């Protein structure tokens, strides 16, 4: 398989077969014309989404893409990846992801939210800004599929996604263009868990108002649903061959591990930033939450509705107003609840800790109703 070939490589011996292992960055990124080809194909041995995204950042920031183009092939354990300018609370079901141990990552490129697992191939095309051509990159994928399964009808759309049979999305796309360099990455659904994709890519928080980039839902399909005999290794080999053919290269694919500091010095710091709450949630564009809270205190007749109005900036609660009927909860308590949250992370764990002291200050029926209000607030935060 793609990420577990080191042992097989050593059995083949250095310099033979499709893959080669590398142990020093001086060989790996030696500038042409010292290399046989100005192109390079890398296969990540990691299935950690943060490590693979950090490797993308490292290549973009450290390799002279004016002189060398690179194709990076990678895949991840289950993860949801949002675009740079997206709101995670609006894009994915955070509680369900925690229950299923699915990672959440924010990438540096724009675009919409995608679900990754081991049945999804990610491809990143690195080039100079001048050579940036997403449609040509998608041609590599569509022609590779045509090479191995001519019966598949795969076409690029105006949005630069790939559709199967004119209907099913099998590849989403996003990119990042800098002053001199660029990269274009896309997914390719080989045999992903479509039930997880549909159940996790739904909002956590109701009533969000924001200028964040929204995702555009589309019907999706796996390649194996229409070509059951298409093996993972066959797909990889076809992509590498077509990449070389399209760009006139002679690049074998080389195994690398994105956590290898000898190859990618400083990549660990990049990975740590991508894992941080400040990057994943704190980079969310400012948003407002306006929603209704249904409150109960154990007596059906004593329930009521409350209104929540909250502003969140950099992932922190900037303002919070709770309109709770005064005959259900004293105004002082609903006001205090909102005040306690100011400056706190829009996060159920941090908010619960902040509200604990306020809950301890009350007793009896008031404490029960206040707890119910706090639980409804925490549920909104995902």
MARBA-451407 format. One record per residue (C-alpha): x, y, z. Coordinates in steps of 0.02 Angstrom, whole numbers, plus 50000, padded with zeros to 5 digits. Each point is the difference from the previous one (the first is absolute). Layout:
// residues N
XYZ;...
//
This chain:
// residues 382
500005000050000;500495018249977;500615003650175;500744983350050;501264996049865;501665003350089;500334981550033;499564995249822;501155013549935;501484993450098;499664982649933;500065007149824;501645008950034;500495018149975;499655007549831;498824986449940;498124999549979;498805014749997;500395006250176;501605006250078;500335004250183;500965015850046;500975004550155;500725017249966;499235016049935;501575004049900;499584985649883;498125002050002;499895018449953;501615002249900;499665013149868;500004995649816;501014997849891;500904989350132;498454989050003;499454989149856;498305008549993;499275016750058;498524990450071;499814990250160;498634988350064;499904997550188;498934987550094;499695003650184;500204985550120;498955008850131;498114999150017;499945014650124;499065014749925;501035013150094;501654992549946;499464999349819;499345017849998;501615005750083;500994991449862;499005009849871;500445016250091;501844995150012;500164996249815;499105016149953;501155010150113;501684991549975;500124992849824;500445010749849;498454996449897;500665011249861;501214985949960;499084984450055;498204993749997;499414987450128;498524988150015;499634994650179;498884984850028;499284997450173;498524993650099;499385001550178;499144990550137;498215006650021;500035019050004;498955015049950;501005013849916;499265017449986;500565014249887;501015014650067;498525011950004;498674988050066;499034998150162;500204982650077;498405001750103;499025003149839;500874986549899;500134984250106;499214990550144;501325002750134;499194989150135;499834985449878;501815002249947;500584999350182;498994984350030;500764991749847;501775006650030;500005009449833;501295013949990;499585017849947;501295010149903;500015017049916;501075000849843;500835015749931;499104999649833;498235006149972;498534989949939;498764988750088;499994986450131;500514982249957;500004983350088;501594989549993;500314981850041;501114986149936;498874997649849;500335017649938;501565004949902;500645017850018;501085007549863;500955016350015;500755007849844;501415012450042;500605011949864;500575017749973;498645013249995;500315001749813;499704981449969;498434999250109;498674990849899;498634990950097;499114993749845;501594991749938;500254991850169;498234993149995;500394993449826;501384989550080;498704991650110;498654997849868;501254993049874;500734988450131;498264993150033;499684998549813;501644990349987;499484986750126;498105000249980;499505006949829;498174997150037;499985013550136;499315016749941;500995012850100;499915018549957;500555016350082;498655012850041;500045018949989;500324999950189;501514988949965;499324984750087;499974982949919;498324991949964;499674981749962;498644996549872;499555018549998;499254999150174;501064993250142;501425010150073;501554989450022;501265014150026;499945016950084;501345013149975;500825014750089;501585010149977;501205012750071;500955012349891;501465010150071;501125013249922;501094987349910;499324982850041;498344990849999;499224983850048;498384991849949;499354985450100;498534988849970;499154984650069;499614984249904;498684988350073;500584982249973;499104990550140;499605012850136;498674997550134;498575009949922;498874997550152;501295008750110;500185013849871;498145003849999;499754998550188;501495010850051;499855014049873;498525008750082;499925015250116;500344998750187;499265016950044;498315006849945;499705018049956;501745005149940;500135016249900;501705002549921;500965005349846;501044984050010;500124989949839;498604987149997;500214982749925;498944995049851;499244982650026;500084988049853;499544981849970;501584989550011;500574982649951;501504988850021;500944993749849;499824982250064;498115001549994;500145001549810;501634990549974;500054986850140;501614992049937;501025016250008;501374997050128;500855013650101;501744995949935;499364999949821;499275017450024;501625006850073;501084993049861;498845007249868;500055017350080;501905000250009;500174994149820;498765012849937;500835014150098;501664995949919;499204998549829;499035016350012;501485010450057;501394990949906;500874993750158;500894984250054;499605000650186;499894983950100;498945001250158;501005001650162;499454995850175;500215013450133;499385002350177;499385017750034;500614999650181;501814997149945;500925015850056;501584994449909;499055001449836;498845014350049;500835010650135;498735010250097;498494989949942;499584995250179;499665018150045;498845001449850;499084984350056;499805006850177;499195015949934;498774990049895;499524989650153;499685015350109;498295006350053;500565017549952;500224994749819;498564987649982;498665010150089;500795016950036;500215003949814;498134998849971;499295016149923;498945010050122;498234993250015;498375002750092;498874986850078;498145003550012;498994985050054;498624994150113;500344989650155;498694988050065;500074999550190;499294987250122;500194997150186;499254982650013;498215006149999;499245000349825;498855014550048;501485010350061;500945000349835;500305015549895;500975006949853;501485012050012;500935009949867;501884999849983;500945014349915;501874997649997;501475007349903;501594989749980;501665007049939;501634990149985;499044985650079;499665010150159;498325006150066;499965018749967;498215003350057;498604989350070;498205004550036;498734987650065;498165004449995;499234988250127;498245002850069;500195008150171;498674988750078;501064984749954;501715006750050;500435016650085;500715012849880;501575001650109;500434981749967;499745000549812;501045016149994;501374992350108;500054984649889;500365010749848;501305010350091;500944984650062;500274994449820;500785016249938;501784997049940;499824981150014;500264988049856;498444995249904;500314982450061;498934988950113;501454994550111;500655017550037;498255007250016;499484986250122;501485004050111;499585018649997;498174996750044;500374987750142;500295013650131;498375008749955;499064983650017;500744996950172;499355016950059;498184994349984;498984985850074;498334991549985;498855003749855;501015015149942;501574989549988;499074986949900;499325012749877;501685008749987;500834983249964;498734996749863;500405016949922;501864996550008;499784982949920;498995007649858;501395012849973;501354986849998;499024989749873;500005015049883;501905000650009;500174982349933;
//
